């Protein structure tokens, strides 16, 4: 999908007209369409999941055996 979008961008920049047809409505073709805010929230959630903030208890507070 990314390559198609890049192709369309390049063709647009060179003022080349493109005609596309599809068997369905745009919303049916792009099931995972999201707003910019939704994308930012999803990215933030993913970053927080992969890189959680350090807890209030540092490793020095743990009991040593």
N, C-alpha and C positions, 0 to 999 in steps of 0.2 A: 504494500500500500504506500509506503514511504517513497518508493521509486516513482510510482505513478504521480504522486503529488509533486515531486521534484520535476518530473517531465512537464507537467502542466505549468508549473512556475516558469520554467525555461522557455517554453513555447509562448507564454504570455509576455515575458520580457522581450521576446523577439517579434512581438505583434503577429504571431501566427494564429490563425483561427482554428479551433478544434471543435469538431462535432462528435458528441458521444451519445450513445443511447444505452438504455439498460432496461431489463425486464423487472421493473419495480419502482416504487417511490424512493427518493433519496433516504428517507428515514428507515425504510426497509433494508436498503443496501448497507447503511452505516449504523449497525445496531448499537455500537459503543460510543456514539457521539456524546460528548460532554462539554460543558461550558469551561471557559478558562479557569474560573474559580473552582469548579469541581476537579479539574486536572491538578491545580495547585494543592488542593486539600488532599487528593489522593497521593501526590508526590510527598507531601509533608508527612502523611501517615506512614508511608513506606520508609522514609528516612528515619522516623522515630522508631519504627519496628526494627530496622537494621542497626541503628546506632542509638540505643536508648541513653537517656541522660543519666549521668552517674547518680547513684542513690545518695541519700543524705548520710548514710553510714559508709565511711571509707574503709578500706581494707585494714587500717590500723585499729579500728574499733572491734574487729572480729576477735573472738577468743582464740588464743594460740594454745596449741596442745603441746 
